[in-house]
């Protein structure tokens, strides 16, 4: 696709168009402030912001130094009119008011929850860059590593991940919190079904916790990934919300 902002051609996938549609429908300003968690190596949200002609401030929180450097370079190239910074830290270690501002327009993340569950178990930030090289074929070393993870590990990882997001939303006080966690073909092909399920568990628990804050909307044009069950959109700007709702989270 020809992105007129930077006059380069990019192959923008369907998920980026879903993100763009959500951004437009929820009135995220092109000149606003956005925090993205765990951009990794795939600029899905970046491409969505390019479709929005984003020229605001974008903060990338990424604990993997290799992934952070890759994302920062790609995002600055794709969004030449935006100010983009990378914070190379786990989400729970980010200093609100110092590393990132309070009260941004949106806190966003594309398919982050299963990664964060695994990160909580392994405590090895570089694992995902190493795993990225494998594509859809799992290596013997990765297979052996996953075999060491028990059901209890996934349960603890899920609990920790949910707690991190609750605390993050409470402290950052974003106008919108948006994340996706649809079924991953790569995880399916690698037969990492427990990892896949852990991501869904985090999504379900967060949607239950924020049930009075949710904006549920399907985008059937984009297939199953556009179904609202795979997304969480929390809007604190709605008149039905109580302002103290975010300050009570722990």
N, C-alpha and C positions, 0 to 999 in steps of 0.2 A: 504494500500500500504506500502511496505517495503522501508522506507527512509534510505538509506545506510549511510547517514551522521550521524544519531543519533541512528541507529539500533533499531528503534521502529516502530510499525505498526500504520499508520494513515489512516483514511477514508477520502480520498481526493475527493471532489466533482468535477463535470464537469466545474464549473465556474473557479476553480483554474487552470484547464488545459488551459482554454482560456487565463487567465492571463499569464501563463507560455509561451504560444505560442506568445503572444504579446511581452513579455519581450525578447524572443529569436529573433523574427523578427525585433525588434527595437534595438538589440545589447546592451541591458543593461548588464554591466559587473558584473560577479559574485563577484568581489571584490570592487564594487562601493559603492556609498552613495545614500540611498533612504529615502524619507520622505513619510510616510503613514498617511493620515488624517482619523480620525474616524474609527479605526479598530473594535471597538465594541467587541462583544462576538464571532464573527465568523472569524477564521483565513484564509479566502480565499486567500488573497494575501500572507500570510505567507507560506501556502502550495505551492503556485506557486514559491516563492523564494527558498523553499526547493528543488523543482524539478530542479531549476537552480543551486543548490549547492551553495547558496549565503553565502559568508563569509565576507561581507563588513560591513558597518555601516548603521543601520536602526533606524530612529527616528519616534516614534509613537506619533501623536498629537491627544489627546482624552480628551475632557472636563469632561467626567463622570469618577469620581475617581474609582468607582467599576469596570467599563469596562476597564479602563486603567490598573489597577492591574491585572485583568484577562488576558488581552492581553499581558502584559509584561511577565508574568509567562509562558504563552503558547508559545510565540514567542521565548523566550530564551530556552525553552525545544526543540522546533522543529528546531530551527536554532542555534545549539550549537557552531558553528564556527563563528557566526556573533556577532557584538557588537550591542546590542539593548538598546535603552533608551526610556522612556516615558515622554512626556511633557503634564502635566495635565492642559490644558488650551483650551479655544475655539481658533479656527484657527486665528481669528482676533486679539487675544491678544499675539500671539507668537512673541518673539523678534528675528528677523532675525539677524544672526551673533552672537547671544548669546545663545538662546535656540536651534537653528538649524543653520546649515551653509548655505551660499549662493552657488548657482551653483551646486546643487546635480545632480546626473545622472537622477533621476526621482522623480517626485511628483505624488503620486498615491492615489486613493481612490476607495473603492468598495461600490457602491450604497449609496453615502453619501448625495445626494442633498435633498431628501424629509425629511430626519432627520434634516438637517440644517435649512430647512424652518420652521419645527415645533419648533426647538430650538429657532429660531429668534422670533417666536410668544410667546412661553411659558417662555423662559428665565429660564429654570429649567433643568440643566444638568443631574440630577439623573433620570429624567423621563424615559429615554430609558432602563435603567437597570430594573426599576420597570415594564415597559411594556414588557420586554423580558420574564418575568415570566408568562405572560398570554398566550404565544404561539399563537395559531390561534383564541382563544376565547377572545373577548374584554370584559373587566370587566365593571361593571356599572359605576364605577368612571371614567374610561378612556372614556367611551362612553359619559358621561356627559361633560367631558372636551372638547372632540372634537366638541360636539354640540355648545359650546360657540364660536368656531372659525368661523368667517364669511368670505365671499369671499374676502373682503378687507384685512383681516388678511393674507390670503394666498398670495395675490398680493404683499403686503408689505414684507412678508417673502421671497418671490421669488426674489424681487428686492434686498433685503439686502444680500441674499445668493450669487447672481450673483456678486454683488459688492465685497464681501469678497474674492471670488475666483479670480477675476480680479486683485485685489490688492495683493493677495498672490502670484500669478504667477509673477506679476511685480517685487515684492520685492525679492522673492526667486531665480528667474532666473534659473529654472531647465532646463536641456537639454530636458526633456520630461515631459509632463503633461498628465496623463492617468487616466480616471475615467469611471466607468460603471453606468448605471441607467436603467436597464431592468425592465419589468413588474414584480412586486412582487406578488407571490401567497398568501403570508400572508396578505398583504394589501388588496388584492382582497377578500379573505375569511372574513376579518374583515369589509369589505365594506367601507374602508377608501379611497374612490376614489378621493376625493379632494387632499388628501395627495399624492396619487400616481401621480396625474396629475401635482402637483406642482414640483415634481422631474423631470418630463419630460420637464416642462417649463424651468427649470434652465438649463438642458442639451441642449435644443434647442437654448437658448439665448447664451450660451457659445460657441456652435458650430458655430453659426452665427458670433459671435465676432471674433473667431479665424479661420474663413473660409480659409484664405490664409496660415494657419499653419497646417491644418489638414492632417492626414494620415488616409484614409478610406480603410478598408480592412475587408471583410466578412470571417467568419470561419464557413461555413455551416455544417461541421462535428459535431459541438456542438449544433445544433438546433437553435431556435430563439434567444437564448441569445448570440449566436456568430455573430449576424447581426450587422453591423457597425452602424446602426441607434441608437443602445443602448449604444454606446461607444463614448468617445472623446479621441483622441490621438493627442496631439499637439507636434510637433517636431521642436524645434528652431535650430537644427543643419543643417537643409536642406539649400542648397545653394540658394534657392529661397527666403529665409527669410531675412528681413532687421533687423540687430541687434538692432536698436533703437525701433523696434516694441514693445518689452516688456517693455521698459522704459517709454512709453507714457501712459500706463494704469493707471487708477485712482481707 
